[in-house]
Amino acid sequence: MNEIIQPRILKGFRDFLPQQETIRAGLIDTVTAVFRSFGFVPIDTPVLEYSDILLRKSDGETEKQVFRFKDNGERDVALRFDLTVPFARFVAEHREELPFPFKRYHVAKVWRGEKPQAGRYREFVQCDFDIVGSESVSSDFEILLMIKAAFEALEVPAVTVRLNHRGLFNAFLARIGIADKSEGVLRAIDKLGKIGREQTAALLTEVTGSAGTAEEILAYTAADDFTDFDATVSRLEDLAGGSPEAARGIGRLRELGRAAQDAAPGFFVLDPSITRGLDYYTGIVYETFLNDLPEIGSVCSGGRYDNLAGLYMKERLPGVGASIGLDRLVAALEKLAALPALLPGMDALIFCQDASLFAHYHRLAASLRARGMSVEVYPDPKPAGKQYQYAEKKGTRFAVLCTPEDAARGVVSVKNLANREIREHLTAEEMADIIA
């Protein structure tokens, strides 16, 4: 006899029971409806990509987290660690088939071999939305508006989107003479909210070789009171200097700030500590926080990446986008007791009171589905108690009962499972009216 294998899953991976997956599916349906309302269309890309495609523009930290291996053909492949880099490859490969500006959304799993913790897993779902082919401030603003619309549709309480300009920060680093150390600086600043100022200062000192330079960087990224967008922009302008890159960043921030403050005062704020760790960002960057649970980190992040597609094509194709981390958002809402209720259960279960009537039962179910109702047919003639138990576990509203005698007369009985009221000798039309 074969030895039974112990059921188990890898650390950082999870199963989802129907109740959990129903909530996740409902959240995905909600955000994709928002994406479509803005004119975005869905795409999909392979789970596996050539490693050089995924890692050509990543830093050492990212490479350590990638699930990478040789396949049966000895090809060097990796599981996608986000949906943005595969999207850049997708655009380069299909640019002749796409309308530009191209607005897409992509909801799918990605994989990172990082340490599992609250809200962080090795397999998780991202909900990405991007615009490529436009470098306008309108596109930057549209992504912000979509973040706002998505979180409003999800009825997530107390949300703030913090934004900054990566090009402006790069101009500041160039002014203080450490542009060549930007990757290490960005990784350090990206950890500021997790490890605090003191440890971040130590990391920056290690990266730059100067405690004084580390303090200059921290002074630049110091969060203001978030109430005066224009005053913060002016402070950053003084610190970044007067280079053309700094001037472009300041202009974009001011223009975007006016629109954001007009659209939703207080929802969008300027936070100089937001830099995003990945080095493909070149302009506006965003992170979204739950005001009542800031320690869980950003639940929706992104920004402008004008040069990313240039890794795979000669034509310059600007882009901007963001990504909702579904699993982190679910973990946060669960902690805040703010998860949406389960979707309603089935409208009706047609009991199996005689196995020979299976075709008749399915005809009854089809007549209800034709009127927009969700209906199941129980497949086996088990005792009524077991069928009632099944219906109640699934949140079913009505039981439909039909014996061979009922079938011969063309009638059924309907039982309301909430109040136990039963109606007998109903026609199919009367059955449908009661359940509807």
C-alpha positions in Angstrom: 0.0 0.0 0.0 1.3 3.4 -0.9 2.3 5.8 1.9 -0.1 8.7 2.3 1.5 12.0 1.6 1.0 14.6 4.3 -1.0 17.6 2.9 1.0 20.8 3.3 1.8 24.1 1.5 5.0 26.1 1.2 5.6 29.0 3.6 4.3 32.3 2.3 1.7 30.5 0.1 -2.0 30.0 1.0 -5.2 28.2 0.2 -8.5 30.2 0.2 -11.7 28.7 1.4 -14.9 29.6 -0.5 -15.9 32.4 2.0 -12.4 34.0 1.6 -12.3 33.7 -2.1 -15.8 35.0 -2.5 -14.7 38.2 -0.8 -11.5 38.5 -2.9 -13.5 37.9 -6.1 -16.0 40.6 -5.1 -13.2 43.1 -4.5 -11.6 42.2 -7.9 -15.0 42.6 -9.6 -15.4 46.0 -8.0 -12.0 47.4 -9.0 -12.2 46.0 -12.5 -15.6 47.7 -13.0 -13.9 51.0 -12.0 -11.0 50.4 -14.5 -13.4 49.7 -17.3 -15.4 52.9 -16.5 -12.2 54.9 -17.2 -11.8 53.1 -20.6 -9.1 50.6 -19.5 -9.0 47.2 -21.2 -7.7 43.8 -19.8 -4.6 42.0 -20.9 -2.7 38.9 -19.7 0.9 37.8 -19.9 2.8 34.6 -19.1 3.6 33.6 -15.5 7.1 32.6 -16.7 9.4 35.0 -18.6 13.1 34.7 -19.6 15.2 35.9 -16.7 17.0 38.6 -18.7 13.6 40.1 -19.6 12.5 40.4 -15.9 15.9 41.3 -14.4 17.6 43.6 -16.9 16.4 46.7 -15.0 16.2 45.4 -11.5 18.6 45.9 -8.6 20.3 43.3 -6.5 17.5 43.3 -3.9 14.9 42.3 -6.5 17.1 39.6 -8.0 17.4 38.0 -4.6 13.6 37.7 -4.3 12.9 36.2 -7.8 12.0 32.6 -8.2 14.5 31.7 -10.9 15.4 28.3 -12.4 16.4 26.3 -15.5 13.5 24.7 -17.3 13.5 21.3 -19.0 15.0 23.0 -22.1 17.9 24.5 -20.0 16.4 28.0 -20.5 17.0 30.5 -17.7 13.5 31.5 -16.6 11.8 33.2 -13.7 8.4 33.8 -12.2 7.2 37.4 -12.7 7.8 39.4 -9.5 5.4 42.2 -10.7 3.1 43.0 -13.6 4.9 46.2 -14.8 8.1 44.7 -16.3 6.1 42.0 -18.3 3.8 44.8 -19.4 6.8 46.8 -20.8 7.9 43.6 -22.7 4.2 43.2 -23.9 4.0 46.7 -25.3 7.3 46.4 -27.1 6.3 43.1 -28.7 2.7 44.2 -29.7 3.2 47.9 -30.3 1.9 47.7 -33.9 -1.3 46.1 -32.7 -2.2 48.5 -29.9 -3.9 51.9 -29.9 -2.0 54.7 -28.2 -2.3 56.0 -25.6 -2.9 52.4 -24.5 -4.8 52.0 -21.2 -4.7 48.5 -19.7 -5.5 46.7 -16.5 -4.1 43.4 -15.4 -5.2 41.4 -12.3 -3.0 38.4 -11.6 -0.7 36.6 -9.3 3.0 37.5 -8.9 5.8 35.8 -6.8 8.6 37.1 -4.6 10.8 35.1 -2.3 10.7 37.7 0.5 10.2 37.0 4.2 6.5 36.4 4.9 4.9 38.8 7.4 1.6 40.5 8.1 0.1 41.4 4.7 3.1 40.1 2.8 3.2 36.8 1.1 5.4 35.0 -1.5 2.5 34.5 -3.8 0.0 37.4 -4.1 -2.4 39.2 -6.4 -1.7 42.6 -7.9 -4.3 44.8 -9.6 -2.4 46.9 -12.1 -3.6 49.8 -14.2 -1.4 51.8 -16.6 -1.4 54.4 -19.4 1.4 54.2 -22.0 2.0 56.5 -24.9 1.3 59.8 -23.1 3.6 61.9 -20.9 0.9 64.5 -20.0 0.0 65.6 -16.5 -3.5 64.5 -17.4 -2.4 60.9 -17.5 -0.7 61.3 -14.1 -3.9 62.8 -12.7 -6.1 60.1 -14.2 -4.2 57.4 -12.4 -4.7 59.4 -9.1 -8.4 59.7 -9.9 -8.6 56.0 -10.5 -7.0 55.2 -7.2 -9.6 57.5 -5.5 -12.5 55.9 -7.4 -11.3 52.4 -6.7 -11.1 52.9 -2.9 -14.4 54.7 -2.9 -16.0 51.8 -4.7 -14.5 49.4 -2.3 -15.8 51.6 0.6 -12.4 51.6 2.2 -12.4 54.0 5.2 -10.0 56.9 5.7 -7.5 56.7 2.8 -4.7 59.1 1.9 -2.6 59.0 -1.3 0.9 60.4 -0.8 2.7 61.6 -3.9 6.1 62.9 -4.8 8.4 63.4 -7.9 11.2 61.0 -8.4 12.9 63.2 -11.1 13.0 66.1 -8.6 14.6 63.8 -6.0 17.2 62.6 -8.6 18.0 66.3 -9.3 18.6 66.8 -5.5 21.0 63.8 -5.4 22.9 65.2 -8.4 23.1 68.6 -6.7 24.8 67.1 -3.6 27.1 65.0 -5.7 25.8 61.4 -5.2 23.7 60.7 -8.3 25.9 57.6 -8.9 24.7 56.2 -5.6 21.0 56.7 -6.2 20.0 53.0 -6.2 21.3 52.5 -2.7 19.9 55.8 -1.5 16.4 54.9 -2.9 16.4 51.5 -1.3 17.4 53.0 2.1 14.7 55.8 1.9 12.1 53.2 0.9 12.6 51.5 4.3 12.2 54.8 6.3 8.6 54.0 7.3 9.5 50.4 8.4 12.8 50.9 10.3 12.6 54.5 11.4 14.9 57.6 11.0 17.8 56.3 13.0 18.4 53.1 11.2 17.7 54.8 7.9 20.4 57.3 8.7 22.8 54.5 9.4 22.0 52.9 6.0 22.4 56.2 4.2 25.7 56.8 5.9 26.9 53.4 4.7 25.7 54.0 1.1 27.0 57.6 0.8 30.1 57.3 3.1 29.1 60.5 4.9 26.9 61.1 8.0 26.4 64.7 6.8 25.2 63.6 3.4 22.8 61.2 5.1 21.4 64.1 7.2 20.9 66.2 4.1 18.9 63.4 2.4 16.8 62.9 5.5 16.2 66.7 5.7 14.9 66.6 2.1 12.6 63.7 2.7 11.3 65.1 6.0 7.5 64.9 6.0 5.8 68.3 6.4 2.3 68.6 8.0 0.7 67.7 4.6 -1.6 70.8 4.8 0.3 73.2 2.5 1.1 71.6 -0.8 2.6 74.7 -2.3 4.8 75.5 0.7 6.3 72.0 0.5 6.9 72.3 -3.2 8.8 75.6 -2.6 11.0 73.9 0.1 11.8 71.1 -2.3 12.6 73.6 -5.1 15.1 75.3 -2.8 16.8 72.0 -1.9 16.8 70.5 -5.4 18.5 73.5 -7.1 17.8 75.1 -10.5 18.7 72.3 -13.0 16.4 71.7 -15.9 15.3 68.3 -14.4 14.5 70.0 -11.1 12.5 72.7 -12.9 10.5 70.1 -14.8 9.7 68.2 -11.6 8.6 71.4 -9.8 6.4 72.4 -12.7 4.8 69.0 -12.8 4.2 68.9 -9.1 2.6 72.3 -9.0 0.3 71.5 -11.9 -0.7 68.2 -10.5 -1.1 69.6 -7.0 -3.6 72.3 -8.2 -5.7 69.6 -9.9 -5.5 67.2 -6.9 -6.4 69.8 -4.4 -9.3 70.9 -6.5 -10.6 67.3 -6.9 -10.2 66.1 -3.4 -8.6 68.3 -0.7 -6.8 66.2 1.9 -7.1 63.0 -0.1 -3.9 63.6 -2.1 -0.9 65.0 -0.2 2.7 65.8 -1.0 5.2 63.6 0.9 8.9 64.0 0.1 9.7 60.7 1.7 7.9 58.8 -1.0 10.5 57.7 -3.6 9.6 54.1 -4.5 12.5 51.6 -4.4 12.5 50.4 -8.0 14.8 52.5 -10.2 12.6 52.5 -13.3 10.5 55.4 -12.0 11.3 58.8 -13.4 8.5 61.2 -12.5 5.5 61.3 -10.3 5.3 58.5 -7.7 2.4 57.5 -5.5 1.7 55.4 -2.4 -1.7 54.9 -0.7 -2.1 54.4 3.0 -5.0 53.5 5.3 -5.1 56.3 7.9 -6.2 53.9 10.7 -3.5 51.3 9.9 -0.4 53.1 8.5 2.0 50.4 9.8 0.8 47.9 7.2 2.4 50.0 4.5 1.1 51.1 1.1 -1.8 49.2 -0.3 -1.6 50.9 -3.8 1.6 52.2 -5.3 3.1 53.3 -8.6 4.3 56.2 -10.7 5.7 57.4 -14.0 8.3 55.2 -15.8 9.1 57.1 -19.0 12.0 54.9 -20.0 11.0 51.3 -19.0 9.7 50.2 -22.4 13.0 51.5 -23.9 14.7 48.4 -22.5 13.0 46.4 -25.2 12.5 48.9 -28.1 14.2 51.9 -29.6 11.1 54.1 -29.6 10.6 56.1 -26.5 7.2 55.3 -24.9 6.3 57.1 -21.7 4.0 55.4 -19.2 2.4 55.9 -15.8 0.5 53.5 -13.6 -0.2 52.0 -10.2 -1.0 48.7 -8.6 -3.3 47.7 -5.8 -1.9 44.9 -3.6 -5.0 42.9 -3.1 -3.7 40.6 -0.4 -2.2 43.3 1.7 -5.5 45.3 1.4 -7.6 42.3 2.5 -5.3 41.8 5.5 -5.6 45.4 6.4 -9.4 45.5 6.0 -9.7 42.3 8.1 -7.7 43.9 10.9 -9.9 47.0 10.7 -13.0 44.8 10.7 -13.9 46.6 7.4 -14.1 43.7 5.0 -17.3 43.7 2.9 -20.0 41.2 3.7 -20.1 37.9 1.8 -21.9 38.0 -1.5 -25.5 36.7 -1.2 -25.8 33.0 -1.4 -27.8 31.0 -3.9 -31.4 31.9 -4.7 -32.6 28.4 -4.7 -31.7 24.7 -4.3 -33.8 22.2 -6.1 -33.9 19.1 -3.9 -33.4 15.6 -5.3 -36.4 13.7 -4.1 -36.2 11.1 -6.9 -33.1 10.4 -8.9 -35.2 9.6 -12.0 -36.4 13.2 -12.1 -32.9 14.7 -12.6 -33.7 16.0 -16.1 -37.0 17.6 -14.8 -35.1 19.2 -11.9 -32.6 20.7 -14.3 -35.4 22.1 -16.5 -36.8 23.8 -13.4 -33.4 25.3 -12.6 -33.0 26.5 -16.2 -36.4 28.3 -16.0 -35.2 30.2 -12.9 -31.8 31.0 -14.4 -33.6 32.5 -17.4 -35.1 35.0 -15.0 -31.7 35.9 -13.6 -31.6 33.8 -10.5 -28.8 31.6 -9.2 -29.9 28.0 -8.8 -28.4 24.6 -7.9 -29.8 21.1 -8.4 -28.8 18.7 -5.6 -27.4 15.6 -7.5 -28.2 12.7 -5.1 -31.4 11.5 -3.5 -30.1 11.9 0.1 -32.2 12.4 3.2 -34.0 15.7 3.3 -32.0 16.7 6.4 -28.7 16.5 4.6 -30.0 18.6 1.7 -31.4 21.2 4.0 -28.0 21.3 5.8 -26.2 21.8 2.5 -28.6 24.6 1.5 -28.1 26.5 4.8 -24.3 26.1 4.7 -24.3 27.9 1.3 -26.7 30.6 2.4 -29.4 29.5 0.0 -32.7 31.4 0.3 -35.3 28.9 -1.0 -35.7 25.1 -1.3 -37.7 23.8 -4.3 -39.3 20.4 -3.6 -40.8 18.2 -6.3 -41.9 14.6 -5.9 -42.8 12.2 -8.8 -46.5 13.0 -8.1 -45.8 16.7 -8.2 -43.9 16.3 -11.5 -46.8 14.4 -13.0 -49.1 17.3 -12.1 -46.7 20.0 -13.2 -46.4 21.6 -9.7 -43.7 22.1 -7.0 -43.4 23.3 -3.4 -41.2 26.2 -2.3 -39.8 26.6 1.2 -38.4 29.9 2.5 -35.3 28.8 4.5 -35.3 31.9 6.6 -38.8 31.7 8.1 -39.6 28.1 7.2 -42.8 29.1 5.4 -43.8 26.6 2.7 -46.0 27.2 -0.3 -47.4 24.1 -2.1 -48.9 23.2 -5.5 -47.2 26.0 -7.4 -46.8 26.2 -11.1 -43.3 26.9 -12.5 -44.3 30.5 -13.1 -45.6 30.9 -9.5 -42.4 29.3 -8.1 -40.3 31.9 -10.0 -42.4 34.8 -8.8 -42.0 33.8 -5.2 -38.3 33.3 -5.4 -37.8 36.5 -7.4 
